[in-house]
Amino acid sequence: MRKFGLIGYPLGHSFSKKYFSEKFIRENISDCQYDNYPLISIDLLDELISNNSDIYGLNVTIPYKSAVIKYLDFIDGQAKSIGAVNVLKLKRSGDEVVSKGFNTDIDGFRNSILPYLGEKVNNALVLGTGGGAKAVCYVLRKLGIKITSVDIIKLEGVLNYSEITDNILINNQLIVNTTPLGMFPDIVRKPDLNYSYLNKDHILFDLVYNPELTSFLKAGKEQGCTIISGIKMLYGQAEKAWEIWNNDSL
């Protein structure tokens, strides 16, 4: 039995186990299992890997997408360039384990957002500065979209929410929430924006997928915005992760 799973903390919000379990049944994959491995500290990763010799791949979620890098033997070029990993591949030979990190959030986000982008989308607000935000910013820069990053704390080159003016909201046609605000179980929360300045020309993308319609997306929908749930990205990055785990050349 080959085992795969998800590390992060907490994991009560995640649909990954459900997605892969249903995939294994649907595709008659009988030799694989997917489980959640909530780690209260990323320092426990080595222990998890060494004590579970049948684990061959792991997804990584909040808050370890950047912190996990120092525990890996190799990192894929794209993941290294953005400083975030959300997929681990473990190659085992006897007692030896070689770990390699990848970032499938890049593919998941790119494939989810591309159908919605047109010539009118030139500027984007990216809410949050964590691992998910790094993948989002990487994709948007490759697409030639100017990025303004926002966080609750003041960082160099990053706006605080209190610094977001009405003109900034009006002139950024795409707003991407990469924070956990609104994620189950605290579903009523949303980023602190003046949503009244949003309109039908705006696109709101939420990396949160549980619930599928977050408070952030609801507020945008009320203003006539195009809204995109993170569930599309989840499915895309999950399938890419499965490709990586089953590609012997990687």
C-alpha positions in Angstrom: 0.0 0.0 0.0 1.4 3.4 -1.0 0.4 6.2 1.3 0.0 9.9 0.6 -1.3 12.7 2.7 -1.4 16.3 3.9 0.7 18.1 6.5 -0.2 21.4 8.1 -2.0 22.6 11.1 -4.9 22.7 11.7 -6.4 20.5 8.9 -10.1 20.5 9.7 -10.8 22.7 6.8 -9.1 20.5 4.2 -10.9 18.7 1.4 -7.7 16.9 0.2 -8.4 13.6 1.9 -11.9 13.5 0.5 -10.8 14.4 -3.0 -8.1 11.8 -3.2 -10.2 9.1 -1.4 -12.9 9.6 -4.0 -10.4 9.7 -6.8 -9.0 6.3 -5.8 -12.5 4.8 -5.7 -13.5 6.4 -9.0 -10.4 5.3 -10.8 -10.1 1.9 -9.2 -6.8 2.6 -7.5 -6.8 0.0 -4.8 -3.1 0.2 -3.7 -3.2 3.8 -2.4 -4.4 5.6 0.7 -4.5 9.3 1.6 -4.6 10.6 5.2 -4.2 13.8 7.1 -1.1 14.3 9.2 -1.6 17.4 11.4 1.8 18.6 12.6 1.8 21.1 15.5 5.4 21.9 14.4 7.2 21.4 11.1 10.1 20.0 13.1 8.0 16.8 13.4 8.3 16.1 9.6 11.4 14.0 9.8 9.8 11.8 12.5 6.7 11.4 10.4 8.7 10.3 7.3 11.0 8.0 9.2 8.2 6.3 11.2 6.0 5.7 8.1 8.0 3.9 5.5 4.9 3.6 3.2 4.5 7.3 2.7 5.6 8.3 -0.8 4.1 11.8 -1.1 2.7 14.7 0.9 0.8 17.8 0.2 1.8 20.8 2.3 -0.7 23.5 3.5 -0.8 26.4 6.0 1.4 27.3 7.7 4.4 25.3 6.4 4.7 26.0 2.7 7.8 28.1 3.2 9.1 26.6 6.4 9.2 23.0 5.0 12.0 24.0 2.5 14.9 23.6 4.9 13.9 20.0 5.6 14.2 18.9 1.9 17.0 17.4 0.0 16.1 18.9 -3.4 13.7 21.7 -4.6 12.2 22.1 -8.0 13.3 25.2 -9.8 9.9 27.0 -9.8 9.4 26.2 -6.1 12.9 27.5 -5.3 12.4 30.7 -7.2 9.2 31.6 -5.2 10.3 30.1 -1.9 7.2 27.9 -1.3 6.5 24.2 -1.6 3.2 22.5 -1.4 4.1 19.0 -2.7 6.7 16.6 -1.4 7.9 13.5 -3.3 9.7 10.9 -1.3 12.0 8.4 -3.0 12.8 5.4 -0.9 15.6 2.9 -1.3 15.9 0.6 1.8 16.3 2.9 4.8 17.4 5.9 2.6 14.8 8.6 1.8 15.3 11.4 -0.6 12.8 14.3 -0.4 12.1 16.7 -3.2 9.7 19.7 -3.1 7.5 21.1 -5.8 4.9 23.8 -6.1 1.6 22.8 -7.9 -0.2 25.9 -6.6 1.4 27.6 -9.6 -0.4 25.3 -12.1 -3.6 25.3 -10.1 -3.8 29.0 -9.9 -2.7 29.7 -13.5 -5.2 27.2 -15.0 -8.0 28.6 -12.8 -7.5 32.3 -13.5 -6.6 32.3 -17.2 -10.2 31.8 -18.6 -11.2 34.9 -16.7 -8.5 37.3 -17.7 -8.9 39.8 -20.5 -7.1 42.9 -21.7 -8.8 44.9 -19.0 -6.9 43.1 -16.2 -3.7 45.0 -15.8 -3.4 45.3 -12.0 -4.0 43.0 -9.1 -4.2 43.2 -5.3 -2.8 40.1 -3.6 -4.0 39.8 0.0 -1.5 38.0 2.1 2.2 37.3 1.8 2.5 33.5 2.7 3.2 30.5 0.5 0.0 30.7 -1.5 0.6 34.4 -2.2 4.1 33.6 -3.5 2.7 31.2 -6.1 -0.1 33.7 -7.1 2.4 36.5 -7.5 4.7 34.3 -9.6 1.9 33.5 -12.0 0.6 37.1 -12.3 4.1 38.5 -13.0 4.6 35.9 -15.7 1.3 37.1 -17.2 2.5 40.8 -17.1 0.0 41.9 -14.4 1.2 44.5 -12.0 0.9 43.4 -8.3 0.2 45.3 -5.1 0.7 43.1 -2.1 -1.3 43.7 1.1 -0.8 42.3 4.7 -2.1 43.0 8.2 1.5 43.9 9.3 3.7 46.5 7.7 6.4 45.0 5.5 8.7 46.6 3.0 7.0 47.1 -0.3 3.7 45.8 1.1 0.6 47.8 1.9 -1.3 47.6 5.1 -5.1 47.3 4.8 -5.4 50.8 6.2 -3.4 52.1 3.3 -5.8 50.8 0.6 -7.5 53.8 -0.9 -10.7 53.9 -2.9 -8.6 54.6 -6.0 -6.5 51.5 -5.4 -9.6 49.3 -5.2 -11.1 50.9 -8.3 -7.9 50.5 -10.3 -7.1 46.9 -9.4 -9.4 44.8 -11.5 -8.3 41.5 -9.9 -8.2 40.9 -6.1 -6.9 37.6 -4.8 -7.3 36.5 -1.2 -4.5 34.1 -0.2 -5.2 34.5 3.6 -7.2 32.0 5.7 -9.8 34.6 6.4 -13.2 33.1 6.0 -12.0 29.5 6.1 -14.0 27.0 8.0 -14.9 27.1 10.9 -14.6 30.9 11.1 -16.6 31.5 8.0 -17.9 35.0 8.7 -14.6 36.7 8.5 -13.3 38.4 5.3 -10.5 40.8 4.3 -11.0 44.4 5.6 -11.8 46.1 2.3 -14.3 48.8 1.3 -16.3 46.4 -1.0 -18.7 49.2 -2.0 -16.1 50.4 -4.5 -16.1 47.1 -6.4 -18.2 46.5 -9.5 -18.8 44.2 -12.5 -15.3 45.0 -13.8 -13.7 43.3 -10.8 -12.7 39.7 -10.4 -12.4 38.2 -6.9 -10.4 35.0 -6.5 -10.3 33.2 -3.1 -7.8 30.5 -2.4 -10.0 29.4 0.5 -12.3 26.7 -0.7 -14.1 25.7 2.5 -16.7 27.1 2.3 -16.9 27.3 -1.5 -18.7 30.6 -1.3 -16.7 32.6 1.3 -17.7 35.9 2.9 -15.1 37.6 0.7 -16.7 36.2 -2.5 -20.3 36.9 -1.2 -19.3 40.5 -0.7 -18.0 40.7 -4.3 -21.0 38.9 -5.7 -23.3 41.5 -4.1 -21.3 44.2 -6.0 -21.6 42.4 -9.3 -18.1 41.1 -9.4 -17.0 37.9 -11.1 -16.1 35.5 -8.3 -13.9 32.4 -8.4 -13.7 29.8 -5.7 -10.5 28.2 -4.6 -12.1 24.8 -5.2 -11.0 25.0 -8.9 -7.4 25.6 -7.8 -7.5 22.7 -5.3 -8.6 20.2 -7.9 -5.9 21.5 -10.4 -3.0 21.4 -8.0 -4.1 18.0 -6.6 -4.1 16.4 -10.1 -0.7 17.9 -10.7 0.6 16.5 -7.4 -0.6 13.1 -8.5 1.3 13.4 -11.7 4.5 14.2 -9.8 4.1 11.3 -7.3 3.7 8.9 -10.2 6.4 10.2 -12.5 9.5 8.1 -11.9 11.7 10.7 -13.8 11.1 13.4 -11.1 
